[in-house]
Amino acid sequence: MTKMSAQLGLYKSEFGGDSRAAMIAGASCLDTADGQRGWHEGALVGMPPSCSPELLRPLNRLHAVNSRQWDDEDRVRQAGDGEIPAIKREIDELNSLRHALIERVDRILDEVWSANEDVPPLTESIGSALDRLSVQTLRIAHTKRRLGDDACAAERVAILCRQRDDLVWSIVVACEDLASGRRRTPRPERMKLYGKSGR
């Protein structure tokens, strides 16, 4: 058992004893460093539950999971053949936890707006959009770390920041549309089954 697998097993209870949805322990090198603290605040401005611990907890855990998964994906590219299967299993566990956290965020936010089946749905849930925002924030932070070594890094950071600003703006507008009843969230059924038959 790897150190990560052991850590994943420490936090089962919050997700009903399901080890694939266990919370990770320990910090990634970029969990809240490099300007990432409060990574989601601009996107949820004006949302009633945006500062509630009930929402902040899964959002911060989602970002930590994405950060750790990023680190594992870096590790697997440098690992020897014998190490790759264990790291890949960790990535699968993290991905499963990531989806559980996105669903939890969506459940919390879905209580804020009333569903109207007669209006068009968004193309993705707010939880999924926030997950993309988390990954974009990590991408910016990792690219910034290369500023001294890569002549093109500054240009990439500027492009990534513009993309992040557009994503934040899109999430804000989507939340406004949901709150006003102009749009509804997509149907919640998810067909991706990690580690189960029918995957």
N, C-alpha and C positions, 0 to 999 in steps of 0.2 A: 504494500500500500504506500502510495506517495504521500508526502507531507500535505499536499493540497487535498487529496482524497480524505485524509484524516480530518483536516479542517472542515471540509464540506459536511462531514458527519456530525460535527459538534452542535449544529443549530437546526435540528430536524423539527423540533416541537412546534414552531410557529407555522409550519406548513403541513400540520397533521401527520408528522412522522415520516413524510416522504423524503427520502435522502436525496432524490434528484432535485428537490426544491429547497435544499438546506442552505442556510445563509453562510457565506464564506467568512472566515476569520482572517485577521491580518490585513495589512494595507498593501495595496499596489503602490508602485513608485509614484503614481500620478493621481491617487484618489482625490485629494483636495488641494494638491499643489498647483503651481503654475496658473493661478488665477481661476481655478475651477470651483472654488467654494461658491455656492449659490448659482451654479451653472444654469439652473432652470428658472430663476426668478423672473427674468424679463418676459418669458413666454407665458407666465401665469399671472401677470399683472392684472389686478382687478378681479381675479377669481376669488370667490368667498373662502374656499378652503385652502388657498395657496400657502398660508403660513401655519396650517394646522399640523401638529405632530403626526396625526394619522396619515396625512399625505406625504409629509417630508420624509418620514422614515422609509417607505418603499422607494421614493425617488432617489434618496441618497444611497440606498442599497443597490438600486439599479445601476447607478453610476459607478459604484465600487465594483460590481460584477462586470460591467463593461470594461472597466480599467484592468481588472485581473484577466479577463478573457483576452484583451489586447496583448498583455504581457505573455500569456500562454501561447498565443499565435506567433509572437516573436520567438519564443523559446523553441517551438516546434520546427521553425525554419532553420534553427542552428543545431538541433538535437541530432544525436546519432540514431541509427535505425532502431536500436533496442529501446530507446527512450520514447520514441514517437507514439506508440500505442497508449501508454499511460497518460501522456499529455493530451492526446486526442480525446480520451475518456473524460479528462477533466474539463476540456472545452465543451463536450456534450453536456456534462452536468451543469456547467455555468450557463449554457444556452437554455437549458430547461428552467433553471432558476430565473433567468432573465425574462422568459415568457410568463412565468408565474407572477413576477413583480409587475410586468406591464399590465397583466389582467387585474392585479390588485389596484393599481393606479386607476385603471378604467372603471372599476367598480365604485371606487370612492368618488370619482368625478361624475359618473352617471347619475349619482344621487342629486347633483346640483341642478340638472336641467331635466325637464319633462320630455318624454319621447312622443313625437308626433309622426305617425307612420305615413302621413300624407305629404311630407316634405322630403326632398332628396337627401340621401346620406352623404357624409364625408367619405372620401376615398380610403381613409384610415382612421383608427381611433386616436384620441389625444395621447393615450399612453404610448402607442407606437410612434407617434411623432416626437414625443419627448425622448423616447429611446434613441431615435435618430439624432436628436439634439445632443444627447449625451455622447454619442459616438463622434459627432462633429467636434464637440468640445475637446475630446481626447485627441482627435486628429490634429487640431490646432496646437495643443500643448506639445505633442510629440514633434511636430514640425518646428515649433519654436526652439526646441532643444537642439536643433541642428543648425541654428542660425550662424554659429561661428565656423561651421565646417562645410556648409553647402551654400554656394553663391546664389542658387535659385530659391533657397528656402524662404527668404523674405517675400518674394513675389507670391509663392504658394501660400504663405500665411495670409497675405492680403486677400487673395482669392477665397481662401477658406473662411475668413472672417466675414466677407461679403455674403457667402453662401449661408453662414450661420445666421447673420442678420435677417436674411430673407426667410429662413426657416422659423426664426422667432416671430417675425411679423405674420407669417402664415398661421402659426399656432394661435397667436393672439386673435386674429380674425376668425379662425375656426371656433374658438371658445366663445367669441361674441355671437357668432351665428347660432351656436348651440343654445346659448343662454337666451337668445331672443326667439328661438323656435323656428328660425329660417332653415336650419339644417338639423339633422339627427345623426347620432353615432351609427356606425355600421353594425350589422347584426353580430352579436358577440361570439357565435359559434366558431371555434378554431379547430381545424382539421389536422394540424401538425401534431403528431403523437411521437414524442421522444421515448425511445426505448420500449415501444409497444408494437404489437403486430398491427399491420395496416398503415404503418408509417409511410 
